[in-house]
Amino acid sequence: MSRVFMKGCEAIAEAAVRAGCRFFAGYPITPQNEIPEYFARRMPEVGGSFVQGESEVASVNMVYGAASAGVRSMTSSSSPGIALKSEGISYCASARIPMVYANISRGGPGVGSIQPAQMDYYQATKASGNGGFQMLVFAPASVQEAVDMTYKAFDYADRDRNPVLILADGVIGTMMEPVTLPEMKTDEEIAEIKEAKKAWACIGHPLDYANRSWIEPGHWKTADMQRANEEASRLYESWGKEAQAEEYRTEDAEVVIAAYGISARIAKSAVNQLRKEGIKAGLIRAITVHPFPSHAFEHIDYGKVKAVLDVEMSIPAQFVTDVEAAVKNRCPVETCLCSGGNIMSRDAVIESVRKILAK
Amino acid sequence: MKQIYARTKTIQEDKVSGFCPGCMHGTVMKLIGEVLDEMNLVDKAACVLGIGCCGLQMDYMAYDNTTAPHGRACAVATGMKKANPESLVFTYQGDGDFASIGLAESMSAANRGENITVIFINNGIYGMTGGQMAPTTLIGMKSSTSPQGRDAKEHGYPMHMCEILNQLTAPAYLERTSCNNPANVMKTKKAIKKAFQNQIDGKGFSMVEIVTSCPTNWGMDALKALDYIEEKMLPEFPLGVIRDQ
């Protein structure tokens, strides 16, 4: 374990290398360029491959190829680039290929701004591509968490044979923080991981091998397609237990803030300030945004809570739809929003809480 | 009695091809299988199929394969080969896949000199989707999206992928062949063999463009389609080795 001071994007890349990622393909887009740049320097040192693809579309499909050959593989991009990658992500999900990708998101829609935002929530949690597939989506609120989630993401991807998304934003990607880096996987461990995939990987099997590798991102026969979708659906249902949230000072709260990612970190600071002033504020921070941690909203004392305050860097609000579904009309849900690349201010959150209590 | 001809082992025993009468996909599949057998490479084969009729062979072949998204076969093959350099990675793509939607991926993989093999089936039309115009459709040739015949002023000219890729420095081998007669079938087999051997030798990007027919969407019977290749397609797409280095 080493303690270092690192920029979010570089820390994500190093965590991936330590998790055994040996193939990365990407395409430049702000604010995540440090991820491919870091891999370009680091991959030759560990015997892996880095490719700067000719486009986002090409690079995610290179990852499709590398991951289907059994190697831990990753790509990254930012909002409009992730939209282009949705083709390959959908194919990976359909073909049940494990891969990890990071969205260091920025303002949107369209080309948007290059500043941090949380406007890809629906895309990340509801429709990352065609065909209604789902993924585990982790939303770090610090560089350390981004590192830990990236490291673990490869295990989840392998376990489920499904893509895993690290949904960070431009703040997490570009800020520097001290982090403890996880252990580097040994060559033996990496070889074991690859060997475990040998049965299904597209690497060339003998004709007398029990099953040739047939990595199929689709099915001609409707019965096969339905069976595949039912199997995937059972996988998604099994993720209920993976839903994670941080419940911060919610026991006696009169206002509970609901947020994820950098907004949640800012909201936590607002909770601390409000508590100093004797105002009973609390926070539910979604650590996974898919599956959504609805369970945390069952722990709230709705007899005491005047409102749940949704805090997010998106206009219109998106995260709020999952919050409302979890609150189930047991109290009002208010919003505190900013958009387009403006970063949530602590004062705006404090002001919103005061307004609720003044009603 | 000595058996001198048999179904190639790489085509699954219990499968019957569903390609249209006169289609040459089956011929090329057989050639690939024979070459893999003769070169003892079946155990290393990892095929990336393009979208369209190309993808139908997934059901019949007995070696490892996957299907790439539309046009992305060269990108998928790039990742696959880099992740596992021991495998023999080849794409099998049609003209819409390789020369239209996948043009960036095709040219960029060729430009990087990726050590992969491309088998490019050029029949001048989109087969599976019902006979729409391709980048390789001949001037005057009718398709469902050029019902009056391809007009250069409106649709541009047929694209010559061997010649286009020949402008790049990196590719090792570019050859155009056909399967319209037994002699050309044998030349195609030889070209596929050479393209695979190049990959084994680490020479880099090799592409075999095979001029074939699509009797169904050309609206003619299988024999007339052979004449059409000879009379119309080959003057536009001349056969031969374009690059061998």
Boltz contact constraints between the chains, C-beta under 6 A:
constraints:
  - contact:
      token1: [A, 23]
      token2: [B, 83]
      max_distance: 6.0
  - contact:
      token1: [A, 49]
      token2: [B, 82]
      max_distance: 6.0
  - contact:
      token1: [A, 54]
      token2: [B, 104]
      max_distance: 6.0
  - contact:
      token1: [A, 54]
      token2: [B, 108]
      max_distance: 6.0
  - contact:
      token1: [A, 58]
      token2: [B, 75]
      max_distance: 6.0
  - contact:
      token1: [A, 58]
      token2: [B, 105]
      max_distance: 6.0
  - contact:
      token1: [A, 61]
      token2: [B, 72]
      max_distance: 6.0
  - contact:
      token1: [A, 61]
      token2: [B, 75]
      max_distance: 6.0
  - contact:
      token1: [A, 61]
      token2: [B, 76]
      max_distance: 6.0
  - contact:
      token1: [A, 62]
      token2: [B, 75]
      max_distance: 6.0
  - contact:
      token1: [A, 62]
      token2: [B, 78]
      max_distance: 6.0
  - contact:
      token1: [A, 62]
      token2: [B, 79]
      max_distance: 6.0
  - contact:
      token1: [A, 63]
      token2: [B, 79]
      max_distance: 6.0
  - contact:
      token1: [A, 64]
      token2: [B, 76]
      max_distance: 6.0
  - contact:
      token1: [A, 65]
      token2: [B, 76]
      max_distance: 6.0
  - contact:
      token1: [A, 65]
      token2: [B, 79]
      max_distance: 6.0
  - contact:
      token1: [A, 65]
      token2: [B, 80]
      max_distance: 6.0
  - contact:
      token1: [A, 66]
      token2: [B, 79]
      max_distance: 6.0
  - contact:
      token1: [A, 66]
      token2: [B, 83]
      max_distance: 6.0
  - contact:
      token1: [A, 68]
      token2: [B, 66]
      max_distance: 6.0
  - contact:
      token1: [A, 69]
      token2: [B, 80]
      max_distance: 6.0
  - contact:
      token1: [A, 69]
      token2: [B, 83]
      max_distance: 6.0
  - contact:
      token1: [A, 69]
      token2: [B, 84]
      max_distance: 6.0
  - contact:
      token1: [A, 71]
      token2: [B, 83]
      max_distance: 6.0
  - contact:
      token1: [A, 87]
      token2: [B, 69]
      max_distance: 6.0
  - contact:
      token1: [A, 91]
      token2: [B, 69]
      max_distance: 6.0
  - contact:
      token1: [A, 202]
      token2: [B, 46]
      max_distance: 6.0
  - contact:
      token1: [A, 202]
      token2: [B, 64]
      max_distance: 6.0
  - contact:
      token1: [A, 202]
      token2: [B, 66]
      max_distance: 6.0
  - contact:
      token1: [A, 203]
      token2: [B, 46]
      max_distance: 6.0
  - contact:
      token1: [A, 203]
      token2: [B, 84]
      max_distance: 6.0
  - contact:
      token1: [A, 203]
      token2: [B, 87]
      max_distance: 6.0
  - contact:
      token1: [A, 204]
      token2: [B, 43]
      max_distance: 6.0
  - contact:
      token1: [A, 204]
      token2: [B, 44]
      max_distance: 6.0
  - contact:
      token1: [A, 204]
      token2: [B, 45]
      max_distance: 6.0
  - contact:
      token1: [A, 204]
      token2: [B, 46]
      max_distance: 6.0
  - contact:
      token1: [A, 204]
      token2: [B, 64]
      max_distance: 6.0
  - contact:
      token1: [A, 204]
      token2: [B, 87]
      max_distance: 6.0
  - contact:
      token1: [A, 205]
      token2: [B, 64]
      max_distance: 6.0
  - contact:
      token1: [A, 206]
      token2: [B, 43]
      max_distance: 6.0
  - contact:
      token1: [A, 207]
      token2: [B, 9]
      max_distance: 6.0
  - contact:
      token1: [A, 207]
      token2: [B, 42]
      max_distance: 6.0
  - contact:
      token1: [A, 207]
      token2: [B, 62]
      max_distance: 6.0
  - contact:
      token1: [A, 212]
      token2: [B, 62]
      max_distance: 6.0
  - contact:
      token1: [A, 212]
      token2: [B, 64]
      max_distance: 6.0
  - contact:
      token1: [A, 213]
      token2: [B, 64]
      max_distance: 6.0
  - contact:
      token1: [A, 215]
      token2: [B, 66]
      max_distance: 6.0
  - contact:
      token1: [A, 217]
      token2: [B, 67]
      max_distance: 6.0
